[in-house]
C-alpha cells in the first residue's frame, strides 16, 4: 500500500471522526459552550476533522522518520509497541466515556468519532509493520513503497 493511499484513507477517517464528534448531544454542546470552552472547536465538524488529521499526520511523519533512520528491527519494534499503546488509549477512552458522567453525556456518535482517532493510529503502525522490503539492482534493501522495481 502506498503512503499516499494511507494519507487519503486517514483523511476520510478524520472527516468522519470530525463529523461524528460534532454531533454531541444538546446537553453536551451546552456544556462545551459554557464550561469547557477549550473544546469549542469540536462543535464544528471540519475543525475537529482537521485536529484529528493533523495529529495523525504527525504520527505518519514521526513513524516514517523512525522507519527511515533506524535499523529495520528497531523501527519494527517501535511500530509494534505503538499498536498496544494505541489499543490502551482506545481502552482508556472507552472506560472514560463509560465512567465519567460529563463524558457519557456526549453521546455515542461523539464516542465513535474519538475511537476513530485511535483506529487511525493503529492503521499507521500496521502500515509500517506490514511494509515489505525489496532488493534493488545494486543489492541494497529498500522499502517497496519508496522505490519500484523496474
C-alpha positions in Angstrom: 0.0 0.0 0.0 1.4 3.4 -0.9 1.7 6.1 1.7 -0.5 8.5 -0.4 -3.3 5.9 -0.2 -2.8 5.7 3.5 -3.0 9.5 3.8 -6.2 9.6 1.8 -7.7 6.9 4.0 -6.7 8.8 7.1 -8.2 11.9 5.7 -11.5 10.2 5.1 -11.3 8.7 8.6 -10.6 12.2 10.1 -13.5 13.7 8.3 -15.8 11.0 9.6 -14.3 11.4 13.1 -14.8 15.2 13.0 -18.3 14.9 11.8 -19.2 12.4 14.5 -17.6 14.4 17.2 -19.6 17.5 16.1 -22.8 15.6 16.7 -22.5 15.6 20.5 -25.8 15.7 22.4 -27.6 19.0 23.1 -26.7 18.8 26.8 -23.0 18.3 25.9 -23.0 21.1 23.4 -24.3 23.5 26.0 -21.7 22.2 28.5 -18.9 22.8 25.9 -20.2 26.3 25.2 -20.4 27.4 28.8 -18.0 25.3 30.8 -15.4 23.6 28.5 -14.7 26.4 26.1 -11.4 24.9 25.1 -13.3 22.2 23.3 -15.5 24.5 21.2 -13.6 23.5 18.1 -15.2 20.0 18.3 -18.6 21.5 17.7 -17.5 22.4 14.1 -17.0 19.2 12.1 -14.1 20.5 9.9 -12.2 21.9 12.9 -12.4 18.5 14.7 -11.5 16.7 11.5 -8.5 19.0 10.9 -7.3 18.4 14.5 -7.5 14.6 14.1 -5.9 14.7 10.7 -3.0 16.9 11.8 -2.3 14.6 14.8 -2.4 11.5 12.5 -0.1 13.2 10.0 2.4 13.9 12.9 2.3 10.2 13.7 2.9 9.3 10.0 5.8 11.7 9.8 7.3 10.5 13.1 6.9 6.8 12.4 8.2 7.4 8.8 11.3 9.1 10.2 11.8 6.1 12.5 11.3 3.7 9.6 13.9 5.5 7.5 16.5 6.4 10.1 16.7 3.4 12.4 17.6 -0.2 11.8 14.9 -2.4 10.5 14.5 -4.3 13.8 14.4 -1.2 15.9 11.8 0.5 13.6 9.7 -2.6 13.6 9.8 -2.8 17.3 8.7 0.8 17.7 5.8 0.2 15.3 4.8 -3.0 17.1 4.9 -1.2 20.5 2.8 1.7 19.2 -0.1 -0.8 18.5 -0.7 -1.8 22.1 -0.2 1.8 23.2 -2.9 2.9 20.8 -5.1 0.0 22.0 -4.6 1.0 25.6 -5.5 4.6 24.6 -8.6 3.2 23.0 -9.5 1.3 26.1 -8.9 4.3 28.4 -11.1 6.4 26.2 -13.8 3.8 26.2 -13.5 3.5 30.0 -13.6 7.3 30.5 -16.7 7.6 28.3 -18.4 4.9 30.4 -17.5 6.1 33.9 -17.4 9.9 33.7 -20.8 11.4 33.6 -20.0 14.5 31.6 -18.2 12.4 29.0 -21.0 9.8 29.0 -23.5 12.6 28.1 -21.5 13.4 24.9 -23.4 10.6 23.2 -22.4 7.6 21.2 -21.7 9.4 17.9 -19.1 11.6 19.7 -17.6 8.5 21.3 -17.3 6.7 17.9 -15.5 9.8 16.5 -13.0 9.6 19.3 -12.5 5.9 18.8 -11.7 6.5 15.1 -8.6 8.5 16.1 -7.1 5.5 17.9 -8.0 3.3 15.0 -6.2 5.7 12.6 -3.0 5.4 14.7 -3.3 1.6 14.7 -3.6 1.7 10.9 -0.4 3.9 10.6 1.5 1.4 12.8 0.2 -1.6 10.8 1.2 0.2 7.6 4.8 0.4 8.6 4.9 -3.1 10.2 3.5 -4.7 7.0 5.8 -2.9 4.5 7.9 -5.3 2.5 11.5 -4.8 1.6 12.7 -5.3 -2.0 16.2 -5.5 -3.3 17.2 -3.1 -6.0 19.6 -3.8 -8.8 22.6 -2.9 -6.6 21.6 -5.5 -4.0 20.6 -2.8 -1.4 17.4 -3.5 0.5 14.9 -0.6 0.2 11.3 -0.1 1.2 8.9 -1.2 -1.6 6.7 1.9 -1.1 9.7 4.2 -1.8 11.1 2.6 -4.9 9.5 0.4 -7.6 11.2 -2.5 -9.3 11.8 -1.9 -13.0 
